[in-house]
Amino acid sequence: MSANTPTIVEVEETLTGRYMQTARTGHHALTVDEPQAVGGDDAGPGPYEYLLIGLGATMLPLVR
C-alpha cells in the first residue's frame, strides 16, 4: 500500500448478536463482540481489545 493511499475501514452491524459487528479493511474481515459477562456472545475480541492489539502491534516493531 502506498503512503498516499488512504486506509478504508468499514464496520457493520451483523444483526446476529447483541453487540456483534464485522470490521473490514482490504480483504480482511474481523469479528468484534463483547464477552458473555456483559451480554455479548464472545465471538471475537471487544473494541478495547482491538485497540490494545493495534497499539501493541504498532509499538513492537519499534523495540525490535
N, C-alpha and C positions, 0 to 999 in steps of 0.2 A: 504494500500500500504506500502510495506517495505521501510525503509530508503535507502536501496541499490538498489531499483528498479527505473530505470530511467523513467521520465515522458516524454511521446511522445506526441507532438502536431503537427498536420498536418493542413496546411492552403491551401485551394484550390480555384481557380477562379471558380465562378459559371456560368459565361458567360450569366447571366441573367440581369445584370446591369453594369453600367459603373465602379463602384468601389466595387460592392458586392462580398463578399468572405464568405466561410464557414470554420470555425476553428473547429477541432475535437480533443478531448482528451478523452481517455477512451470511455465511452458510451454517452458522451455529445457532442452536436453539437451547435455551436454559430454562428449566422449571424453577419457579420461585414459589415458595409456600412458607407457612408458619408451622411450628411444632403442634402436635395434638394437644399439648397442655394449654395452649391459648386459642384452641378452636380450629386449627388448620389440620391438614391431612398428613403433614410431614413428608410430602412428595419431593421436596428439594430444600436446599438452604433458604433461609429467610433473607430479606433485603439487607439487614445489617451484616449477616454473614457474608453475603456477596461483596458488600462494601469493604469488610476486613480482608477478604480474599484479594480484592483489587489492590488495596494498599500494600499487602504483603508481596504480591506479585510485582508491584511497581518498585518496591524497595529492594527486593532480593538481588536483582542484577547489579545494583549499585554497591552492594557489600561483597560481591564475589571477588 
